[in-house]
């Protein structure tokens, strides 16, 4: 089963998505894609893994860490499928990061790796944009790099955990304007999903809706206003996003 | 006006009072809001001075150019009177006395001059933390344990505070004053903090910003059995017992 949240006639609706990727309301009505806005399919804490693919670590000239390197984002950064993300004026390098997102399904505290998969509610796709110009060596990657308004597209929908047979063998791909730029596979995760759930639930209580962005493989590239960025995870869906300029973004705020 | 939340027969009830003497404090209090809680680390003049050498060495290389932010996740938030649970095997645990800035209306890209328009009022925060040996990587393990962020007991309306940037802050453990600081020690004052964060993160009504905590000196260590109180002039006091996790 695939579930989503949309904005339809100014109401937030919980809907399902059928095998033809059509949105179906709780009354069974199919909605045309142009009549609604996709919202993030989940709501909770946002954990993101840095350098959790060995090839990406090499790309950033880092040694893969000894324990998961986790940072947090705030919900201000979340947007749904097929929305707009702005690139600040006068920056040199803004890149996407295609990630499998694990969504917690039930409360988890001190969960063992053996039991961890029981706590997964589902999966979705996250695009964890970063603006490298703003990196500083304090709580790196700092919030100004990662937790920016519009900079975390997520969705389009949540796929039930039971419908993803092996989350540790899924292809990830990113396309800019149709051109393949990034490719990897979740089998190359440095810390796999059970490890991450056990690690986090040792520190704190996880609750349904919490999101674990599991990291991105190599293949980063700069994005510019006008670019259409598509991130996809095999069996989980295709997440589309369009880059706009800061000026255009400011105009949308004033509308 | 004072704004607060209490748990009454399993429902969370929002309340207001015109005087603090009308509020009977007990352990039914919840944090006064349910928004995101963003902390500003290293935002204390004495603390920054004590780290001057470390700031210029690896891995930091140079002092921070912008306010250093972190997130206190929802599992950390507790109300007045609820227990802070400290682990037995993670080293010392420290209180983190701070002014809490409560956002009153959506703030996107507000100037420091307009920041107060977006603030509902102020509260008290105890930003509990394990020791931090470095500020290079996000402090999730040190700062995001369950119960590590008492908030409350109330939000006091901004109209009742003359200037948020000159308020005495005391920390008491078991009734004795162990630490004193003042919001005049903030490197970035309240208005600049709100302006900076809102320059890239939209703040929503009910979000809380932890303005800045002092250096975690040994006097601020809390242990099971203690009762820790943060007191801020004009705002009130926040007391929580400490117990073993």
HADDOCK unambig.tbl for C-alpha pairs under 7 A between the chains (distance, minus, plus):
assign (segid A and resid 45 and name CA) (segid B and resid 73 and name CA) 6.69 0.50 0.50
assign (segid A and resid 71 and name CA) (segid B and resid 138 and name CA) 5.72 0.50 0.50
assign (segid A and resid 71 and name CA) (segid B and resid 140 and name CA) 6.99 0.50 0.50
assign (segid A and resid 72 and name CA) (segid B and resid 71 and name CA) 6.80 0.50 0.50
assign (segid A and resid 76 and name CA) (segid B and resid 201 and name CA) 6.02 0.50 0.50
assign (segid A and resid 76 and name CA) (segid B and resid 202 and name CA) 5.84 0.50 0.50
assign (segid A and resid 137 and name CA) (segid B and resid 59 and name CA) 6.85 0.50 0.50
assign (segid A and resid 137 and name CA) (segid B and resid 60 and name CA) 4.98 0.50 0.50
assign (segid A and resid 137 and name CA) (segid B and resid 136 and name CA) 5.40 0.50 0.50
assign (segid A and resid 138 and name CA) (segid B and resid 60 and name CA) 6.73 0.50 0.50
assign (segid A and resid 138 and name CA) (segid B and resid 64 and name CA) 6.92 0.50 0.50
assign (segid A and resid 138 and name CA) (segid B and resid 68 and name CA) 6.61 0.50 0.50
assign (segid A and resid 138 and name CA) (segid B and resid 135 and name CA) 5.36 0.50 0.50
assign (segid A and resid 138 and name CA) (segid B and resid 136 and name CA) 4.58 0.50 0.50
assign (segid A and resid 138 and name CA) (segid B and resid 137 and name CA) 6.43 0.50 0.50
assign (segid A and resid 139 and name CA) (segid B and resid 135 and name CA) 5.78 0.50 0.50
assign (segid A and resid 139 and name CA) (segid B and resid 136 and name CA) 5.02 0.50 0.50
assign (segid A and resid 139 and name CA) (segid B and resid 137 and name CA) 4.17 0.50 0.50
assign (segid A and resid 139 and name CA) (segid B and resid 138 and name CA) 4.01 0.50 0.50
assign (segid A and resid 139 and name CA) (segid B and resid 139 and name CA) 6.85 0.50 0.50
assign (segid A and resid 140 and name CA) (segid B and resid 136 and name CA) 5.96 0.50 0.50
assign (segid A and resid 140 and name CA) (segid B and resid 137 and name CA) 5.09 0.50 0.50
assign (segid A and resid 140 and name CA) (segid B and resid 138 and name CA) 6.17 0.50 0.50
assign (segid A and resid 143 and name CA) (segid B and resid 69 and name CA) 6.48 0.50 0.50
assign (segid A and resid 144 and name CA) (segid B and resid 200 and name CA) 6.81 0.50 0.50
assign (segid A and resid 147 and name CA) (segid B and resid 201 and name CA) 6.96 0.50 0.50
assign (segid A and resid 148 and name CA) (segid B and resid 200 and name CA) 5.17 0.50 0.50
assign (segid A and resid 148 and name CA) (segid B and resid 201 and name CA) 5.41 0.50 0.50
assign (segid A and resid 149 and name CA) (segid B and resid 200 and name CA) 5.89 0.50 0.50
assign (segid A and resid 149 and name CA) (segid B and resid 201 and name CA) 5.35 0.50 0.50
assign (segid A and resid 149 and name CA) (segid B and resid 202 and name CA) 6.50 0.50 0.50
assign (segid A and resid 203 and name CA) (segid B and resid 141 and name CA) 6.28 0.50 0.50
assign (segid A and resid 203 and name CA) (segid B and resid 145 and name CA) 5.61 0.50 0.50
assign (segid A and resid 204 and name CA) (segid B and resid 144 and name CA) 6.79 0.50 0.50
assign (segid A and resid 204 and name CA) (segid B and resid 145 and name CA) 5.01 0.50 0.50
assign (segid A and resid 204 and name CA) (segid B and resid 146 and name CA) 5.43 0.50 0.50
assign (segid A and resid 205 and name CA) (segid B and resid 75 and name CA) 6.40 0.50 0.50
assign (segid A and resid 205 and name CA) (segid B and resid 146 and name CA) 6.67 0.50 0.50
